Amino acid sequence: MGKLFFVLTTLAFVGGGSYLIRAVQGRPTALELLPLVWAYDRFVYDGILNYHLALGLCLLTIGYLHRATDNARRVPSRFSMAVLACLGVLTYFSHILGWVPLCLAIAVYSALLCLRERSWRGMLPMLSLLPSTLLLVWYVASRSGGISWVLYPSLTAKLYAWAPAFLLFFRLDPLGLQPPMALVLNVGVWAVMAGMVIGFADRGQRASPGDLFHAAPLLSALSCLACAALIPFYLFANMGRPDVRFLQPAMWLAIASVRYRKPSGGQTAAPVLLVMLVLAVNLVQFARASPQLVEVFEALHRAVPKDTRVYSVSLRSPPLSLSEAVEDSGLINFTVGMPILDYFDLYRFIAHGGYTADLGMFGIAWLANSPTAPPPQLRLATLSNRDLRATAAAIRTQAGQFDIVELFGQSSDVRAVEAYVAPALVPVASGTHYSVLAPVAGSR
């Protein structure tokens, strides 16, 4: 069922994005293939498939709204209003942060209709949001607890959180593509995409730059971007980085808003080749990482008994200050970039019971029994020898509270930390990207 749901959400996202571009253009265009480039994006990587589905439904609904209102030039029919209401409810049930950009777009189209109709009848599309808005009101009213939030500590932290939303190739740290090649591929693909948008734009007989764009989707894109910029929360109501969820709707609306020429055969081939390249690179790196992941899983299953107290460490640099992310629940997963190994034992711990988890705080899973001291703050860069020594010191500080220490990272980093924690801790299982350490008898 999980694989089927993944396929369905991916198809919904790709179909929604493609439909939006075709609906705005009014005819087929080569760029409607671009959503395939994001078939495996950051949200899929993080397992947020419900948002991926909601984003596809959001784009689909905005495309239908564009056609129903003829680019915000006429009031939609009753049938169209009913369809918009149903799609709005489906989007809301998928994920609220996919529904809010839809609300912004409907508000923009309604405002343009009011200006063009010179009548309040232009606000009728807003009525399609009534059923889903009532569901939201009912949900908020039925909540028993308050709403918690965490603010971004700085503008730099906010911008750093935005970056992964635009990445096409994710580093499966410590597996898969490494930073230099991942950066080259991301920049290269973005350059090709920008070239296609500019090159395919219909600039021939346009009297002014404003004639290059469809107003309603462009203003909707700007509204989403403004919301992303103004939202100050890193965590709100247990939803991490809500501002980031407005960036992809803004991007697809902006791409759809450009007026494109009728594509030639060569123009159609360019997006097809780009899609094939992106999917091939992801497929190759997953194929390379798969055997290594199986090795790690099997080794952990053998070396870590069911009721063991585990201190899990991923060697990478954190995006934000770790001291601001401390939660005093469970056994600690001390993450030192965004490695695939961060949550290796998370679900196994939960399945065994007796553990709690908070996945929302700064991408760090804390599963610890009230650690006495937070891990050290490490730089956002390649780990230096000083960083590795600080990591080893943090492990030695915490090791007395746990039976096992799990260590994940690049092979050289893992071996260095093994040396720094010896002889108090010794490997009981070890591989290229992992080590399971246990205290020597009598060392506690």
C-alpha positions as CSV (number, residue, x, y, z in Angstrom):
1,M,0.0,0.0,0.0
2,G,2.9,2.4,0.8
3,K,4.3,2.0,-2.7
4,L,0.9,2.4,-4.3
5,F,0.3,5.6,-2.3
6,F,3.7,7.0,-3.3
7,V,2.9,6.3,-7.0
8,L,-0.6,7.9,-6.7
9,T,0.8,11.1,-4.9
10,T,3.5,11.4,-7.5
11,L,1.0,11.1,-10.4
12,A,-1.2,13.7,-8.7
13,F,1.6,16.1,-8.3
14,V,3.0,15.7,-11.8
15,G,-0.6,15.8,-13.3
16,G,-1.6,18.8,-11.3
17,G,1.5,20.8,-12.3
18,S,1.2,19.9,-15.9
19,Y,-2.5,20.7,-16.0
20,L,-1.9,24.1,-14.5
21,I,0.7,25.0,-17.1
22,R,-1.5,23.8,-20.0
23,A,-4.7,25.4,-18.6
24,V,-2.9,28.8,-18.3
25,Q,-1.4,28.5,-21.7
26,G,-4.6,27.3,-23.4
27,R,-2.7,24.7,-25.5
28,P,0.0,22.1,-25.1
29,T,3.5,23.4,-24.3
30,A,6.8,21.8,-23.8
31,L,7.3,23.1,-20.3
32,E,4.3,21.2,-19.0
33,L,6.7,18.3,-18.7
34,L,8.8,20.1,-16.1
35,P,6.8,18.8,-13.0
36,L,8.4,15.4,-13.8
37,V,11.7,16.9,-12.7
38,W,10.3,17.2,-9.2
39,A,8.7,13.8,-9.2
40,Y,11.2,13.0,-6.4
41,D,11.5,16.3,-4.5
42,R,12.4,17.3,-0.9
43,F,8.9,16.5,0.4
44,V,9.0,13.0,-1.0
45,Y,12.5,12.6,0.4
46,D,11.2,13.6,3.8
47,G,8.2,11.3,3.5
48,I,5.6,14.1,3.5
49,L,3.6,12.4,0.8
50,N,0.3,14.0,2.0
51,Y,1.7,17.4,1.3
52,H,3.0,16.2,-2.1
53,L,-0.6,15.1,-2.9
54,A,-2.1,18.4,-1.6
55,L,0.4,20.4,-3.8
56,G,-0.7,18.4,-6.8
57,L,-4.4,19.0,-6.0
58,C,-3.7,22.7,-5.3
59,L,-2.1,23.2,-8.7
60,L,-4.9,21.2,-10.4
61,T,-7.6,23.3,-8.8
62,I,-5.9,26.6,-9.7
63,G,-5.7,25.3,-13.3
64,Y,-9.4,24.6,-13.3
65,L,-10.1,28.0,-11.7
66,H,-8.1,29.7,-14.5
67,R,-10.2,28.0,-17.1
68,A,-13.5,28.4,-15.3
69,T,-12.9,32.2,-14.9
70,D,-11.2,32.6,-18.3
71,N,-8.1,34.1,-16.7
72,A,-10.2,36.0,-14.1
73,R,-12.4,37.6,-16.8
74,R,-15.8,36.1,-16.0
75,V,-17.6,34.7,-13.0
76,P,-17.6,30.8,-13.0
77,S,-20.8,28.9,-13.5
78,R,-22.6,27.1,-10.6
79,F,-21.2,23.8,-11.8
80,S,-17.7,25.1,-11.8
81,M,-18.2,26.5,-8.3
82,A,-19.3,23.1,-7.1
83,V,-16.2,21.5,-8.7
84,L,-14.0,24.1,-7.1
85,A,-15.6,23.5,-3.7
86,C,-15.1,19.7,-4.0
87,L,-11.4,20.1,-5.0
88,G,-10.9,22.6,-2.2
89,V,-12.2,20.0,0.3
90,L,-9.9,17.3,-1.1
91,T,-6.9,19.6,-0.9
92,Y,-7.7,20.6,2.6
93,F,-8.0,16.9,3.7
94,S,-4.7,16.2,2.1
95,H,-2.7,18.9,3.8
96,I,-3.6,22.3,5.1
97,L,-0.4,23.8,3.8
98,G,-1.4,22.8,0.3
99,W,-4.8,24.3,0.8
100,V,-3.6,27.8,2.0
101,P,-1.8,28.6,-1.3
102,L,-5.0,27.6,-3.1
103,C,-6.9,30.1,-0.9
104,L,-4.5,32.8,-1.9
105,A,-4.9,32.0,-5.6
106,I,-8.7,32.1,-5.3
107,A,-8.5,35.4,-3.5
108,V,-6.3,36.9,-6.2
109,Y,-8.6,35.7,-9.0
110,S,-11.6,37.0,-7.1
111,A,-10.0,40.4,-6.6
112,L,-9.2,40.7,-10.4
113,L,-12.7,39.6,-11.2
114,C,-14.1,42.4,-9.0
115,L,-11.9,45.0,-10.7
116,R,-12.9,43.8,-14.2
117,E,-16.6,43.2,-13.4
118,R,-16.8,46.4,-11.3
119,S,-19.1,44.4,-9.1
120,W,-19.0,42.3,-5.9
121,R,-20.1,39.4,-8.1
122,G,-16.4,38.9,-8.7
123,M,-16.1,37.6,-5.1
124,L,-18.2,34.6,-5.9
125,P,-15.2,32.2,-6.4
126,M,-14.4,32.8,-2.7
127,L,-17.7,30.9,-1.8
128,S,-16.1,27.7,-3.1
129,L,-13.8,27.9,-0.1
130,L,-16.7,27.9,2.3
131,P,-17.0,24.1,2.9
132,S,-13.2,23.6,3.5
133,T,-13.1,26.8,5.7
134,L,-15.9,25.4,7.9
135,L,-13.9,22.2,8.3
136,L,-10.9,24.2,9.4
137,V,-13.1,26.2,11.9
138,W,-14.5,23.0,13.3
139,Y,-11.0,21.5,13.6
140,V,-9.6,24.5,15.5
141,A,-12.6,24.7,17.8
142,S,-12.3,21.0,18.7
143,R,-8.6,21.2,19.6
144,S,-8.2,20.6,23.4
145,G,-4.6,21.9,23.6
146,G,-2.9,25.1,22.6
147,I,-0.8,25.7,19.5
148,S,2.9,25.7,19.9
149,W,5.5,27.4,17.7
150,V,9.2,28.0,17.3
151,L,10.5,31.1,15.6
152,Y,13.4,31.2,13.2
153,P,16.4,32.4,15.2
154,S,17.7,34.6,12.3
155,L,17.1,35.5,8.6
156,T,20.1,33.3,7.8
157,A,18.4,30.3,9.3
158,K,15.2,31.0,7.3
159,L,17.1,31.3,4.0
160,Y,19.0,28.1,4.9
161,A,15.6,26.3,5.4
162,W,14.4,27.5,2.0
163,A,17.4,26.1,0.1
164,P,16.4,22.4,0.1
165,A,13.0,23.2,-1.4
166,F,14.7,23.9,-4.7
167,L,17.1,21.0,-4.7
168,L,16.7,18.3,-7.4
169,F,19.4,15.9,-6.2
170,F,19.5,15.1,-2.6
171,R,22.7,14.0,-0.8
172,L,22.0,10.6,0.7
173,D,24.7,11.4,3.3
174,P,27.0,9.6,3.7
175,L,25.8,7.6,0.6
176,G,25.2,8.7,-2.9
177,L,26.2,12.0,-4.5
178,Q,28.7,14.1,-2.6
179,P,28.4,17.9,-2.2
180,P,30.6,19.1,-5.2
181,M,28.8,16.9,-7.7
182,A,25.4,17.5,-6.2
183,L,25.9,21.3,-6.4
184,V,27.1,21.1,-10.1
185,L,24.0,19.0,-11.0
186,N,21.6,21.3,-9.2
187,V,23.1,24.5,-10.7
188,G,23.2,22.9,-14.2
189,V,19.6,21.7,-14.2
190,W,18.4,25.1,-12.9
191,A,20.4,26.9,-15.6
192,V,18.8,24.7,-18.2
193,M,15.3,25.3,-16.8
194,A,15.8,29.0,-16.7
195,G,17.1,28.9,-20.3
196,M,14.0,27.0,-21.4
197,V,11.6,29.4,-19.7
198,I,13.4,32.4,-21.3
199,G,14.0,30.8,-24.6
200,F,10.5,29.5,-25.1
201,A,8.8,32.8,-24.0
202,D,6.7,34.5,-26.7
203,R,8.5,37.8,-26.8
204,G,7.8,38.5,-30.5
205,Q,5.1,41.1,-30.8
206,R,4.7,42.0,-27.1
207,A,4.3,45.7,-26.5
208,S,5.6,45.7,-22.9
209,P,7.1,43.3,-20.4
210,G,3.7,43.0,-18.8
211,D,2.3,41.4,-21.9
212,L,4.7,38.5,-21.4
213,F,2.7,37.2,-18.4
214,H,-0.8,36.1,-17.5
215,A,-1.7,38.5,-14.6
216,A,-3.8,36.2,-12.4
217,P,-1.2,33.3,-12.0
218,L,1.7,35.8,-11.7
219,L,0.0,37.7,-8.9
220,S,-0.9,34.4,-7.2
221,A,2.8,33.4,-7.4
222,L,3.8,36.7,-5.9
223,S,1.2,36.3,-3.1
224,C,2.6,32.8,-2.2
225,L,6.2,34.2,-2.2
226,A,5.2,37.1,0.0
227,C,3.6,34.7,2.5
228,A,6.7,32.5,2.5
229,A,8.8,35.6,3.2
230,L,6.6,36.9,6.0
231,I,6.0,33.7,8.0
232,P,8.4,33.8,10.9
233,F,7.8,30.3,12.2
234,Y,10.2,27.4,11.9
235,L,7.7,25.2,13.7
236,F,4.0,25.9,14.0
237,A,1.4,23.5,15.4
238,N,3.8,20.6,14.9
239,M,4.3,21.5,11.2
240,G,7.9,22.1,10.4
241,R,9.0,25.0,8.1
242,P,5.5,26.1,7.0
243,D,6.9,29.0,5.0
244,V,8.8,26.5,2.7
245,R,5.5,25.0,1.6
246,F,4.6,28.2,-0.3
247,L,7.7,28.2,-2.4
248,Q,6.8,25.4,-4.9
249,P,3.3,26.7,-5.6
250,A,4.9,30.1,-6.2
251,M,7.4,28.6,-8.6
252,W,4.9,26.6,-10.6
253,L,2.5,29.5,-10.8
254,A,5.3,31.8,-12.0
255,I,6.4,29.3,-14.7
256,A,2.8,28.9,-15.8
257,S,2.2,32.6,-16.0
258,V,4.8,33.2,-18.8
259,R,3.3,33.3,-22.3
260,Y,5.1,30.7,-24.4
261,R,5.4,30.1,-28.2
262,K,3.9,27.0,-29.8
263,P,6.7,24.4,-29.2
264,S,8.7,22.9,-32.1
265,G,10.0,19.4,-32.1
266,G,13.4,20.4,-30.8
267,Q,11.8,22.5,-28.0
268,T,9.8,19.5,-26.9
269,A,12.8,17.2,-26.9
270,A,14.8,19.5,-24.4
271,P,12.4,19.0,-21.4
272,V,12.1,15.3,-22.2
273,L,15.9,14.9,-22.1
274,L,16.1,17.0,-18.9
275,V,13.5,14.8,-17.2
276,M,15.2,11.7,-18.2
277,L,18.6,13.0,-16.9
278,V,17.1,13.9,-13.5
279,L,15.3,10.6,-13.0
280,A,18.3,8.6,-14.2
281,V,20.6,10.3,-11.7
282,N,18.2,9.7,-8.8
283,L,17.8,6.1,-9.9
284,V,21.5,5.5,-10.1
285,Q,22.3,6.9,-6.7
286,F,19.4,5.0,-5.0
287,A,20.7,1.8,-6.7
288,R,24.2,2.4,-5.4
289,A,23.0,3.3,-1.9
290,S,20.5,0.4,-1.5
291,P,23.1,-2.4,-0.7
292,Q,24.8,-0.2,1.8
293,L,21.5,0.6,3.5
294,V,20.7,-3.1,3.7
295,E,24.1,-3.8,5.3
296,V,23.5,-1.1,7.9
297,F,20.0,-2.3,8.8
298,E,21.1,-5.9,9.1
299,A,24.1,-5.0,11.3
300,L,22.0,-2.9,13.6
301,H,19.4,-5.6,13.9
302,R,22.1,-8.1,15.0
303,A,24.1,-5.8,17.3
304,V,21.4,-3.8,19.0
305,P,19.0,-5.8,21.3
306,K,15.3,-4.8,21.6
307,D,15.4,-3.1,25.0
308,T,18.8,-1.5,24.7
309,R,19.2,2.2,25.6
310,V,20.8,3.7,22.5
311,Y,22.6,7.0,21.9
312,S,22.5,7.5,18.1
313,V,24.9,10.0,16.4
314,S,25.0,11.1,12.8
315,L,28.2,12.9,11.9
316,R,27.2,15.9,9.9
317,S,27.0,19.7,10.4
318,P,23.6,21.0,11.8
319,P,21.7,23.8,10.0
320,L,20.9,25.6,13.2
321,S,22.1,25.8,16.8
322,L,21.6,22.4,18.4
323,S,21.1,23.9,21.8
324,E,17.9,25.6,20.6
325,A,16.5,22.2,19.5
326,V,16.9,20.3,22.8
327,E,13.8,18.3,23.8
328,D,14.0,16.3,27.0
329,S,12.2,13.2,25.9
330,G,13.4,9.8,24.8
331,L,17.0,8.7,23.8
332,I,19.0,11.2,21.8
333,N,19.7,11.1,18.1
334,F,22.5,13.7,17.9
335,T,22.7,14.8,14.3
336,V,25.9,16.4,13.3
337,G,23.6,18.1,6.8
338,M,20.7,15.9,6.1
339,P,21.9,12.3,6.1
340,I,19.6,9.5,5.2
341,L,20.9,7.7,8.3
342,D,19.4,10.3,10.7
343,Y,16.2,8.3,11.5
344,F,17.6,4.8,11.0
345,D,16.5,3.4,14.3
346,L,13.6,5.8,14.9
347,Y,10.7,3.6,13.9
348,R,12.3,0.5,15.4
349,F,12.5,2.2,18.7
350,I,8.8,3.4,18.5
351,A,7.7,-0.1,17.4
352,H,9.3,-1.6,20.6
353,G,7.4,0.9,22.8
354,G,8.6,3.0,25.7
355,Y,10.2,5.7,23.5
356,T,8.9,9.1,22.5
357,A,10.0,11.1,19.4
358,D,9.8,14.7,18.1
359,L,10.7,14.8,14.4
360,G,9.8,18.5,14.0
361,M,12.6,20.3,15.7
362,F,15.2,21.5,13.2
363,G,15.4,18.2,11.4
364,I,16.7,16.5,14.5
365,A,15.1,13.5,16.1
366,W,15.6,13.4,19.9
367,L,15.0,10.0,21.4
368,A,16.7,10.3,24.7
369,N,16.3,9.7,28.4
370,S,16.8,13.3,29.6
371,P,20.4,13.9,28.5
372,T,22.4,15.8,31.0
373,A,24.1,18.0,28.4
374,P,23.3,19.0,24.9
375,P,25.6,18.0,22.0
376,P,28.2,20.5,20.9
377,Q,27.5,23.0,18.2
378,L,29.3,22.1,15.0
379,R,29.8,24.3,11.9
380,L,27.9,23.9,8.7
381,A,30.9,22.6,6.8
382,T,33.1,19.6,6.3
383,L,33.8,18.2,9.8
384,S,37.2,19.1,11.0
385,N,39.4,17.2,13.4
386,R,38.3,19.6,16.1
387,D,34.7,18.9,15.3
388,L,35.2,15.2,15.6
389,R,37.0,15.5,18.9
390,A,34.0,17.6,20.2
391,T,31.7,14.9,19.0
392,A,33.7,12.2,20.8
393,A,33.7,14.4,24.0
394,A,29.9,14.6,23.8
395,I,29.6,10.9,23.3
396,R,31.8,10.2,26.3
397,T,29.7,12.6,28.4
398,Q,26.5,10.8,27.5
399,A,27.7,7.3,27.2
400,G,27.2,6.4,30.9
401,Q,23.4,6.7,30.4
402,F,23.2,4.3,27.5
403,D,24.1,0.7,26.6
404,I,25.0,1.3,23.0
405,V,26.2,4.2,20.9
406,E,25.3,4.1,17.2
407,L,27.6,6.1,14.9
408,F,26.8,7.0,11.3
409,G,28.8,9.1,8.8
410,Q,31.6,9.2,6.3
411,S,34.0,6.3,6.8
412,S,37.0,8.5,7.7
413,D,34.9,10.5,10.3
414,V,33.5,7.3,11.8
415,R,37.0,5.8,12.2
416,A,38.3,9.0,13.8
417,V,35.6,9.1,16.4
418,E,36.1,5.4,17.1
419,A,39.7,6.2,17.9
420,Y,38.8,9.2,20.1
421,V,36.3,7.3,22.3
422,A,38.6,4.3,22.8
423,P,39.4,2.5,25.0
424,A,36.2,3.3,27.0
425,L,34.0,2.4,24.0
426,V,34.9,-0.3,21.4
427,P,33.1,-1.3,18.2
428,V,30.9,-4.4,18.4
429,A,29.7,-4.0,14.8
430,S,31.4,-1.8,12.2
431,G,31.1,-1.0,8.4
432,T,31.9,1.6,5.8
433,H,29.5,4.2,7.1
434,Y,28.5,3.0,10.6
435,S,29.8,1.7,13.9
436,V,28.0,0.3,16.9
437,L,30.0,1.0,20.1
438,A,29.7,-0.6,23.5
439,P,31.4,0.3,26.8
440,V,34.2,-2.0,27.9
441,A,33.3,-3.9,31.0
442,G,34.3,-2.0,34.2
443,S,34.7,1.3,32.3
444,R,31.5,2.9,33.7
